[in-house]
Amino acid sequence: MGRLFWKFFFAFWLTLLIASVGVGTAVWLHRQTLEDRDRALAGGPRTLFLVGAAAATLRHGGIGALRELLDEWNRQGDTSVYVVNDARQELFDRAVQPEALVQADRLAREDREPRVARLETANQRQYLLFVPAESEAAPHGPPPSPWVPISIGILASLGFSALLAWYLSKPIRHLRGAFDAAAAGKLETRIGLHMGRWGDEISDLGRDFDHMAGQLQILLSSQRRLLHDVSHEIRSPLARLQAAIGLTRQQPERLDASLDRIEREAGRLNELVGELLTLSRLEVGMTSAADEEVDVVDLVAGIAADARFEAEATGRRVLFFGAGAIFVRVRAELLHRALENVIRNAVKYTREGTAAEVRIEQWAASNCLIVTVSDQGPGVPETDLQAIFEPFFRSEAHGKTVGFGLGLAIARRAIEMHGGTIRALNRDGGGLCVEMVLPTISSTYET
């Protein structure tokens, strides 16, 4: 379960908790109000003292003594004790709340409350002594409406629902606008900063969109550059074909030479189209699965032998270092072409009289092998070491070169398709070194 799940969970849980607390508080206040309305008589130590003193005075001194005591309390501002006879008349003719009189009479009959006293005098008159609640505190207001707890729950749920809806809708609006912008071709659109910094799935979605837009921008830029380069590469041989055809028409006696030129240019076009198709299949992943177990040592040795035969004709050599057997699961034809491109490239740029070196080593700890191809040529500027693996790239350090600049691009995509890596670096003594790393499945490598 992701972080967004827990945010939803705690938001709803907190909403219910606050609503429950609000409803519970309202119900408790309502009950307290009803209980306070039922308590028509005052209580507490002061009430017990006043009622007890008045009852003792009435018991031992009679009604006259009680009147004098109450007059004394009246002068002191404390006349909270009510004295009601059996005719329901108060001693000082003060108005008595009916509920207070009823409650006092009931408690007196139950004989369980010291704050109420009922006494009978010598003339057989009964007196009820008590302290009404309104004499100590202001009367309570009406009980709260039952709509109060309902309103609290509604307001709490509305508040949290609005907050949650805003939290979800705001980044979605940003995301919708970004998709519209991307659909309109504005691939530079980025929304990561507008998706929040809470580290949940919504902010992750914003970062994923930014990554997707960046990749699309790179791919579209590469496609445009590739189309430009392809059109440029095709235009030259087509122009030479047209020139050869025009020359044949003007000078029929040079037919053989013109046909040779047309054949060479047609071959170049065929080679270019073949490499473009290979690169295109690698780019979109349309190659077959790597399901062949191949001994890379034997494969590279064969490629090096063929390259050596061609290099000796130009005063160059190819040295191969490797023994034993190292097996990898690959598509043999594709790997053969990738290795051949790199080795032939080294033979082409190594200086006359020098050798291109091909070496295979195994990293037993990581179950990988490394194929190193190095030459003794001019090398490549440090700024171009990554660019040489891009289609149609030619380093200015090599001057005018033969080829289309697709060999290393095909090699990189083929190696990466097999789960490997490829990189180029300049040698300390001059020249370029290309390292290709591939995962192995088994080996009997000899050092």
C-alpha positions as CSV (number, residue, x, y, z in Angstrom):
1,M,0.0,0.0,0.0
2,G,1.4,3.4,-1.0
3,R,1.6,6.7,0.8
4,L,-1.5,8.0,-0.9
5,F,-3.5,5.2,0.6
6,W,-2.4,6.2,4.1
7,K,-3.2,9.8,3.4
8,F,-6.7,8.9,2.5
9,F,-7.0,6.6,5.4
10,F,-5.9,9.1,8.0
11,A,-7.9,11.9,6.4
12,F,-11.2,9.9,6.7
13,W,-10.2,8.6,10.1
14,L,-9.5,12.1,11.4
15,T,-12.8,13.3,9.9
16,L,-14.8,10.6,11.7
17,L,-12.9,11.2,14.9
18,I,-13.6,14.9,14.9
19,A,-17.2,14.4,14.0
20,S,-17.5,11.8,16.8
21,V,-15.9,14.1,19.4
22,G,-18.2,17.0,18.3
23,V,-21.3,14.9,18.5
24,G,-20.3,13.4,21.8
25,T,-19.6,16.8,23.3
26,A,-22.9,18.2,22.1
27,V,-24.8,15.2,23.6
28,W,-22.9,15.5,26.9
29,L,-23.7,19.2,27.1
30,H,-27.3,18.5,26.3
31,R,-27.5,15.9,29.1
32,Q,-25.8,18.2,31.5
33,T,-28.3,20.9,30.8
34,L,-31.2,18.6,31.4
35,E,-29.6,17.4,34.7
36,D,-29.1,21.0,35.7
37,R,-32.7,21.7,35.0
38,D,-33.7,18.8,37.2
39,R,-31.5,20.1,40.0
40,A,-33.7,22.8,41.3
41,L,-32.1,22.8,44.7
42,A,-28.6,24.1,45.5
43,G,-26.0,21.9,47.0
44,G,-22.5,22.1,48.5
45,P,-21.0,22.8,52.0
46,R,-22.5,26.3,52.2
47,T,-26.0,25.0,51.5
48,L,-25.6,22.2,54.2
49,F,-24.4,24.8,56.7
50,L,-27.3,27.2,56.1
51,V,-30.0,24.6,56.1
52,G,-28.5,22.9,59.3
53,A,-28.2,26.2,61.1
54,A,-31.8,27.3,60.2
55,A,-33.2,23.9,61.2
56,A,-31.4,24.0,64.6
57,T,-32.7,27.5,65.3
58,L,-36.3,26.5,64.4
59,R,-36.0,23.3,66.5
60,H,-34.7,25.0,69.6
61,G,-36.0,28.5,69.4
62,G,-39.1,28.3,67.4
63,I,-40.3,30.3,64.4
64,G,-39.6,33.6,66.1
65,A,-35.9,32.8,66.6
66,L,-35.7,31.5,63.0
67,R,-37.2,34.8,61.7
68,E,-34.6,36.8,63.7
69,L,-31.8,34.6,62.3
70,L,-33.0,35.1,58.8
71,D,-33.4,38.8,59.4
72,E,-29.8,38.9,60.6
73,W,-28.7,37.0,57.5
74,N,-30.7,39.4,55.4
75,R,-28.8,42.3,56.8
76,Q,-25.6,40.5,56.0
77,G,-26.9,39.9,52.4
78,D,-27.4,36.1,52.8
79,T,-31.0,35.2,52.7
80,S,-30.8,32.1,50.5
81,V,-32.6,29.7,52.9
82,Y,-36.3,29.4,52.1
83,V,-38.8,28.4,54.8
84,V,-42.2,27.1,53.5
85,N,-45.0,26.0,55.8
86,D,-47.6,23.3,55.1
87,A,-49.8,25.8,53.5
88,R,-47.1,26.4,50.9
89,Q,-46.4,29.9,52.1
90,E,-42.8,31.2,52.4
91,L,-41.9,32.8,55.7
92,F,-40.9,36.1,54.0
93,D,-43.5,35.8,51.3
94,R,-40.8,35.2,48.6
95,A,-41.8,33.5,45.4
96,V,-40.8,29.9,45.2
97,Q,-40.3,28.0,42.0
98,P,-42.7,25.1,41.8
99,E,-40.1,22.6,40.7
100,A,-37.8,23.6,43.6
101,L,-40.7,23.1,46.1
102,V,-41.6,19.7,44.5
103,Q,-38.1,18.5,44.6
104,A,-37.5,19.6,48.1
105,D,-40.8,18.0,49.3
106,R,-39.8,14.7,47.6
107,L,-36.3,14.7,49.1
108,A,-37.7,15.5,52.5
109,R,-40.0,12.5,52.3
110,E,-37.2,10.2,51.2
111,D,-35.1,11.5,54.1
112,R,-31.8,11.1,52.2
113,E,-30.7,14.7,51.6
114,P,-29.1,16.9,54.3
115,R,-29.7,20.0,52.2
116,V,-33.4,19.7,52.9
117,A,-35.0,19.8,56.3
118,R,-38.6,19.3,57.4
119,L,-39.5,20.2,61.0
120,E,-42.7,20.3,63.0
121,T,-43.2,23.1,65.7
122,A,-45.1,23.0,68.9
123,N,-48.2,24.4,67.3
124,Q,-48.1,21.4,64.9
125,R,-47.1,23.4,61.9
126,Q,-44.7,21.8,59.5
127,Y,-41.9,23.8,57.9
128,L,-39.7,22.8,54.9
129,L,-36.3,24.4,54.7
130,F,-34.2,24.4,51.6
131,V,-32.0,26.6,49.3
132,P,-33.2,27.0,45.7
133,A,-30.6,26.7,43.0
134,E,-31.5,30.1,41.4
135,S,-30.3,31.7,44.6
136,E,-26.7,30.7,43.8
137,A,-26.4,30.8,40.0
138,A,-28.2,32.3,37.1
139,P,-30.8,30.0,35.5
140,H,-29.7,27.8,32.6
141,G,-30.8,28.5,29.1
142,P,-32.8,26.2,27.0
143,P,-31.2,22.8,26.1
144,P,-29.2,22.7,22.8
145,S,-31.1,21.7,19.7
146,P,-30.6,18.1,18.4
147,W,-29.4,19.7,15.2
148,V,-26.2,20.9,16.9
149,P,-24.4,17.5,16.8
150,I,-25.7,16.9,13.3
151,S,-24.3,20.3,12.2
152,I,-21.0,19.6,13.8
153,G,-20.6,16.3,11.9
154,I,-21.7,17.9,8.6
155,L,-19.3,20.8,8.9
156,A,-16.4,18.5,9.9
157,S,-17.0,16.2,7.0
158,L,-17.5,19.1,4.5
159,G,-14.2,20.7,5.7
160,F,-12.1,17.6,5.3
161,S,-13.8,16.5,2.1
162,A,-13.1,20.0,0.6
163,L,-9.5,19.9,1.7
164,L,-9.0,16.3,0.3
165,A,-10.7,17.2,-3.0
166,W,-8.5,20.3,-3.4
167,Y,-5.4,18.3,-2.6
168,L,-6.3,15.8,-5.3
169,S,-7.8,18.1,-8.0
170,K,-5.0,20.7,-8.0
171,P,-2.2,18.4,-9.2
172,I,-4.6,16.6,-11.6
173,R,-5.3,20.0,-13.2
174,H,-1.6,20.6,-13.5
175,L,-1.1,17.2,-15.0
176,R,-4.0,17.6,-17.5
177,G,-2.6,20.9,-18.6
178,A,0.9,19.3,-19.1
179,F,-0.6,16.5,-21.2
180,D,-2.4,19.1,-23.4
181,A,0.9,21.0,-23.8
182,A,2.8,17.8,-24.6
183,A,0.1,16.9,-27.2
184,A,0.6,20.3,-28.7
185,G,4.3,19.6,-29.2
186,K,5.6,21.6,-26.1
187,L,7.8,18.8,-24.8
188,E,9.8,21.2,-22.7
189,T,6.8,21.3,-20.3
190,R,7.7,20.3,-16.7
191,I,5.3,19.9,-13.8
192,G,7.4,18.3,-11.0
193,L,7.5,21.5,-8.9
194,H,3.7,21.9,-9.1
195,M,2.8,18.4,-8.0
196,G,3.6,18.9,-4.3
197,R,6.6,18.0,-2.2
198,W,4.9,15.3,0.0
199,G,6.7,12.4,-1.6
200,D,3.6,10.4,-2.4
201,E,2.3,8.8,-5.6
202,I,1.0,12.1,-6.9
203,S,4.4,13.8,-6.8
204,D,5.9,10.6,-8.2
205,L,3.5,10.9,-11.1
206,G,4.7,14.4,-11.7
207,R,8.3,13.3,-11.8
208,D,7.4,10.4,-14.1
209,F,5.8,12.8,-16.5
210,D,8.8,15.1,-16.5
211,H,11.0,12.0,-17.2
212,M,8.7,10.9,-20.0
213,A,8.6,14.4,-21.5
214,G,12.4,14.6,-21.4
215,Q,12.8,11.2,-23.1
216,L,10.3,12.1,-25.7
217,Q,12.1,15.4,-26.3
218,I,15.4,13.6,-26.7
219,L,13.9,11.0,-29.0
220,L,12.1,13.5,-31.2
221,S,15.3,15.6,-31.4
222,S,17.3,12.5,-32.3
223,Q,14.7,11.6,-34.9
224,R,14.9,15.0,-36.5
225,R,18.6,14.9,-36.5
226,L,18.6,11.4,-38.0
227,L,16.3,12.4,-40.8
228,H,18.5,15.4,-41.6
229,D,21.6,13.2,-41.6
230,V,20.0,10.5,-43.7
231,S,18.8,13.0,-46.3
232,H,22.3,14.4,-46.4
233,E,24.0,11.1,-46.7
234,I,21.7,9.9,-49.5
235,R,21.9,13.1,-51.4
236,S,25.6,12.7,-52.2
237,P,25.5,9.3,-53.9
238,L,22.2,10.2,-55.7
239,A,23.9,13.3,-57.0
240,R,26.9,11.2,-58.2
241,L,24.5,8.7,-59.8
242,Q,22.7,11.5,-61.7
243,A,26.1,12.9,-62.8
244,A,27.2,9.4,-64.0
245,I,23.9,9.0,-66.0
246,G,24.3,12.5,-67.5
247,L,27.9,11.8,-68.4
248,T,26.9,8.5,-70.1
249,R,24.4,10.3,-72.3
250,Q,26.9,13.0,-73.3
251,Q,29.8,10.6,-73.8
252,P,28.6,7.1,-74.8
253,E,32.2,6.0,-75.3
254,R,32.7,6.2,-71.5
255,L,29.9,3.8,-70.8
256,D,32.0,1.2,-68.9
257,A,33.5,3.8,-66.6
258,S,30.0,5.3,-65.9
259,L,28.5,1.9,-65.2
260,D,31.3,1.2,-62.7
261,R,30.6,4.5,-61.0
262,I,26.8,3.8,-60.9
263,E,27.5,0.3,-59.5
264,R,29.7,1.7,-56.7
265,E,27.2,4.4,-55.8
266,A,24.4,1.9,-55.8
267,G,26.4,-0.3,-53.5
268,R,27.0,2.6,-51.2
269,L,23.3,3.3,-51.1
270,N,22.5,-0.3,-50.5
271,E,25.0,-0.4,-47.6
272,L,23.6,2.8,-46.1
273,V,20.0,1.5,-46.3
274,G,21.1,-1.8,-44.7
275,E,22.8,-0.1,-41.8
276,L,19.8,2.3,-41.3
277,L,17.4,-0.7,-41.2
278,T,19.6,-2.5,-38.7
279,L,19.9,0.7,-36.5
280,S,16.1,1.2,-36.8
281,R,15.3,-2.3,-35.7
282,L,17.7,-1.9,-32.7
283,E,16.1,1.4,-31.8
284,V,12.6,0.0,-31.6
285,G,13.6,-3.4,-30.3
286,M,12.4,-5.4,-33.3
287,T,15.3,-7.9,-33.1
288,S,14.7,-11.5,-32.2
289,A,15.4,-12.8,-28.7
290,A,18.9,-13.6,-27.6
291,D,18.6,-17.4,-27.4
292,E,21.9,-18.6,-28.8
293,E,24.8,-19.8,-26.6
294,V,28.0,-18.5,-28.3
295,D,31.6,-18.8,-27.4
296,V,32.7,-15.2,-27.6
297,V,36.4,-16.1,-27.6
298,D,36.0,-18.1,-30.7
299,L,33.7,-15.5,-32.3
300,V,36.1,-12.6,-31.7
301,A,39.1,-14.7,-32.8
302,G,37.4,-15.3,-36.1
303,I,36.6,-11.6,-36.6
304,A,40.2,-10.6,-35.7
305,A,41.5,-13.1,-38.2
306,D,39.4,-11.7,-41.0
307,A,40.4,-8.1,-40.0
308,R,44.1,-9.2,-39.9
309,F,43.9,-10.5,-43.5
310,E,42.6,-7.1,-44.7
311,A,44.9,-5.0,-42.5
312,E,48.1,-6.6,-43.7
313,A,47.3,-5.4,-47.2
314,T,47.5,-1.8,-45.9
315,G,50.6,-2.2,-43.8
316,R,48.8,-2.7,-40.5
317,R,48.4,-5.6,-38.1
318,V,45.8,-7.0,-35.8
319,L,46.8,-8.7,-32.5
320,F,44.4,-10.9,-30.6
321,F,44.8,-11.9,-26.9
322,G,42.4,-14.5,-25.5
323,A,42.1,-18.3,-24.8
324,G,39.7,-20.8,-23.5
325,A,35.9,-20.5,-23.9
326,I,33.5,-17.9,-22.6
327,F,29.8,-18.5,-23.4
328,V,27.2,-15.8,-23.5
329,R,23.5,-16.0,-24.5
330,V,23.1,-13.6,-27.5
331,R,21.9,-13.2,-31.0
332,A,25.0,-14.3,-32.8
333,E,24.5,-12.4,-36.0
334,L,23.9,-9.1,-34.2
335,L,26.8,-9.5,-31.8
336,H,29.1,-10.5,-34.7
337,R,28.2,-7.3,-36.5
338,A,28.7,-5.1,-33.4
339,L,32.2,-6.6,-32.7
340,E,33.2,-6.4,-36.3
341,N,32.2,-2.8,-36.6
342,V,34.4,-1.9,-33.6
343,I,37.4,-4.0,-34.8
344,R,37.3,-2.7,-38.4
345,N,37.0,0.8,-37.0
346,A,40.2,0.3,-35.0
347,V,42.0,-1.1,-38.1
348,K,40.9,1.9,-40.2
349,Y,42.3,4.5,-37.8
350,T,45.4,2.9,-36.5
351,R,48.5,4.4,-38.1
352,E,50.3,2.5,-40.9
353,G,52.9,0.2,-39.5
354,T,51.1,-0.2,-36.1
355,A,48.7,-2.8,-34.8
356,A,45.2,-2.8,-33.5
357,E,44.9,-4.9,-30.4
358,V,41.8,-7.1,-29.5
359,R,41.8,-8.5,-26.0
360,I,39.2,-10.6,-24.0
361,E,39.3,-10.8,-20.2
362,Q,36.8,-12.3,-17.8
363,W,35.6,-10.8,-14.5
364,A,34.8,-13.9,-12.5
365,A,33.5,-12.0,-9.5
366,S,30.7,-10.3,-11.6
367,N,30.2,-13.0,-14.2
368,C,31.1,-10.6,-17.0
369,L,33.6,-10.5,-19.8
370,I,35.2,-7.5,-21.3
371,V,36.3,-7.1,-24.9
372,T,38.9,-4.4,-25.4
373,V,39.7,-3.0,-28.9
374,S,42.4,-0.4,-29.1
375,D,44.3,1.3,-31.9
376,Q,47.3,3.6,-32.2
377,G,45.6,6.3,-34.2
378,P,44.9,10.0,-33.5
379,G,42.3,9.3,-30.8
380,V,39.2,11.4,-30.2
381,P,38.8,14.7,-28.3
382,E,37.5,14.1,-24.8
383,T,34.3,16.1,-25.7
384,D,33.5,13.6,-28.5
385,L,34.0,10.3,-26.6
386,Q,30.2,9.9,-26.0
387,A,29.1,11.5,-29.3
388,I,31.0,8.9,-31.4
389,F,28.3,6.4,-30.6
390,E,25.6,8.6,-32.1
391,P,24.4,8.0,-35.7
392,F,26.3,9.8,-38.5
393,F,28.7,11.5,-36.0
394,R,32.2,12.0,-37.4
395,S,34.9,13.5,-35.2
396,E,36.7,16.5,-36.7
397,A,40.0,15.0,-35.4
398,H,39.8,12.3,-38.1
399,G,39.3,14.8,-40.9
400,K,37.6,13.4,-44.0
401,T,36.7,9.7,-43.4
402,V,35.1,6.9,-45.3
403,G,31.8,5.5,-44.0
404,F,28.5,6.8,-42.7
405,G,29.2,7.0,-39.0
406,L,26.7,4.2,-38.2
407,G,29.1,1.4,-37.2
408,L,29.6,2.5,-33.5
409,A,26.0,3.5,-33.2
410,I,24.9,0.0,-34.2
411,A,27.5,-1.5,-31.9
412,R,26.3,0.4,-28.9
413,R,22.7,-0.5,-29.3
414,A,23.5,-4.2,-30.0
415,I,25.7,-4.4,-26.9
416,E,23.1,-2.7,-24.7
417,M,20.4,-4.9,-26.1
418,H,22.4,-7.9,-24.7
419,G,22.5,-6.3,-21.3
420,G,26.1,-5.0,-21.7
421,T,27.8,-1.6,-21.8
422,I,30.2,0.0,-24.2
423,R,32.4,3.1,-23.7
424,A,35.4,4.8,-25.4
425,L,38.5,6.4,-23.8
426,N,41.7,7.7,-25.1
427,R,44.9,5.7,-24.5
428,D,47.8,7.3,-22.6
429,G,50.2,6.6,-25.4
430,G,47.8,7.8,-28.1
431,G,44.9,6.1,-29.9
432,L,41.4,5.1,-28.9
433,C,40.3,2.2,-26.7
434,V,36.8,0.8,-26.8
435,E,35.6,-1.4,-23.9
436,M,32.6,-3.7,-24.3
437,V,31.2,-5.6,-21.2
438,L,28.8,-8.5,-21.6
439,P,27.3,-10.9,-19.0
440,T,28.4,-14.5,-19.3
441,I,26.7,-17.8,-18.5
442,S,29.7,-20.1,-18.3
443,S,33.4,-20.2,-19.1
444,T,36.6,-22.2,-19.2
445,Y,38.8,-19.1,-19.6
446,E,42.6,-19.5,-19.6
447,T,44.7,-16.7,-18.3
